[in-house]
Amino acid sequence: MTRRGTRRSRARRGRAAASALLAVGLIAGLAACAEDPLAEQYRSGDNKGFVAADGFRVVEIPAAERTDPVQFEAVLDTGGTTSSADYAGDVLVVNFWYAGCAPCRVEAPELAAADASFEGQDVSFLGVNLYDGAEASRAFAETYGVEYPSALAVEDGSIKLAFAGETPLNAVPVTLVLDQDGRVAARLVGQIEDASILETLVREMLEET
């Protein structure tokens, strides 16, 4: 079983597993998904924070400017708990959402696709459901094919406090990419319309080591 499979198994058993105008350096290796229009628009950013026409924006944080690793503990919608220690050494994608959020519903299949594309690699995905209980959270996941677990902020609000200094949580969806040291390396604010940009960011994080 892969590390990813083991981690998901642990989650099922109960132990699985702020704004963005900083100076940034956009991705150098954006060869993937060359035919995707959104990725092409991202590529044309000339080392500035990427902002799409609909307000979706991406900010990548150079390694020298990243803050300390994010430490967190959380209650999972799959049962049991998780913590930042469970993702040590992995690139971690953290998506903040809730079931009544229309953009969250639209982007869910893209997140699921990105998650599946890294099967067997040192990459993990974790949702943070800001308002729902476990039943509603899992029903959403089943409807949209999301296989990774979500932390429940209504069960343990410390998960929001852990990330409060990294991105504003008053508007969702927001997605963070943490490097393999657990530091926030990129912010995607707004609805992810295509998995390609997220996948490119994750690949860059993997290449840093």
N, C-alpha and C positions, 0 to 999 in steps of 0.2 A: 504494500500500500504506500502511495506517495505521502510526503509530508502534508500535502493539502488534504488528502483523504483522511489521514490520521487526525488532522486538526478538526475537520468537519465531524468526524466520529466523536471526538472529545466534546464538541459543542452539543451533539445530541445526547451525550451522557451527562452533560452538566458542567463541563470545564473546557469549553472550546476557546473553542476559543472562549476677525475679527477683521480701515477696509483695504481693498486690495489695490493700492496705488504705490506700492514699494518699487524701488528700482529693481529691474529684473533683467534676466538674460533669457531670451526665448531659445527654444530647442535648436541645437545644431544639426542633429540627425533626424530630420523629418522626411526620410525617404519613404516610409511606409504610407500607404493609403494615398498615393499621389493623385489619384483621380477623384478623391473626395473634395467637393467644393469648399466645405467648411475647413478642412485641413489646408487647402490651398490658401484660403483667406488667413488662416492662422500663420502660415509660412510667410506671408507678406508683411508681417508686423514689424520687421526691422528692429528687433531687439527691444520692443516695447510691450507693455501689457496688452495682450490681444483682447479686443472688444468687438464682438459681432454686431451686426445691424440691429438685432433684437435685444441687445443689452447683455447677452451672455458674455462673460469675460473670463479670461484665464491669466493668472499671474504665476510665473515660475520664479522661485527664490534661489539665487545662487547659493552653493554650499556654504560659502564663507559668511553669508548673511542669515542663515537659518538659526532659529532659537533653540532652546534646549529640547530634548526629547519630551514628548507628551506622555505623561504617566496617567493611566486611568484604570478604573475598575467598573464593571457594569453587569447588570442582570440581562440575560438574553431571552428573546422571545421563544427560543427553542428549549428553554429550561436551563437552569443552572446559571453560572456566572462566567465571565471572562475578564482578562486584564491585559494591559499592554505587554506584559511579560510573555503572553501566549503568542505574540507576533514578533518576538525578538528575531532579528535577522531577515525579516521579510519586508518587502515594499508593501505598505498597507494603504488601501483606498478606503476612506471613511466618507460615507454619504449620509447627510442629514435630511430627513424626510418625514412625512406623515401621510396617512392614507387619504385624507380629504384634500390633499394638495394636488391640483390638476397637473402642473408640470412634473410633479414627482411620478405620477402615473404614466405620463408620456415617456419619460426618460428611463423608466424601470427596465424595459427590454434592452436598452442600450447598455445599461450597467450589467445586466445579466450576460449579455454577449461578451463584454469586456472581461468579466470574471471567467467565463468559460475559455476564453482565448489564452489564459495563462495557467491552465490546468497543468499540474505537475511542476510548476516553477515556484520560486520563492516570492510569491505574491499572494496576498490575502485581501479579501473585501469584508467590510463590516458596515452595516447600516446603523444609524442612530435614529430611532423613531422618537420624535419629540413629544407626541401627545397621545398615542394609542396604547392600548393594552396588548397583551400577548396574542389573544385570539384574533383581533383585527389585523395585527401586524403579520401574523402567519397567513391569514386569508389573503392578504395583499400579495405576499410572496408567492403563494401557490398560483394566484391568478396571473401573475406576470412572469412566472418562471424564474424567480430569484432564489438561488440555492444557498446563498450565504446568510448567516443570522443577522439579526438586528438587536442592538442594545435598547433597552426601554428606559427612557428618561423619566417616565412616570413612576417607575419602580426605584430608580436611583438617580437623582438629579446631579450627582457628582460628575457624571459623564459630560454634562453641559459645561460645568465649571472647568473641567479639564481642558476643554477646547475654546473657552470663552475668549482667551487672549489671542487666539489664532484666526478667528473669523467671526463676523457678526452672525448670530443665529436668529435674528428677528425676521428674516426672510429666507425661505427655502424654495427649491433645493440648493444646497451647497455641498460640494465634494472636495475633500482634501486628499492629497497624495503625500504620504509620509515616507521618507527614505528608510533605508535599512538600519539606520541608527534611531529611528523613531521621531525624526524631526520633520516638521511640515515643510515640504519642498515645492508644493504647488497648490493653488486654489482655483477651483472652477466654480464660479458664482453664477447661478441660474441653471436653466434646463439644458442638459447635455443632449444635443440633437443627434449626434452620431458618436459611436464608440471610438472612432479613429483617433481623436485628439487625446482622450484619456489613455488609450493604449500606447500612444507615442510617448506620453509623459512617463508612464510606468516603465516602458522599455529604457528610457534614458536613466531612470533611477537604477535599474538593474545593471546598466553599463557603468555606473559610477564606481563600482567595487572592483 
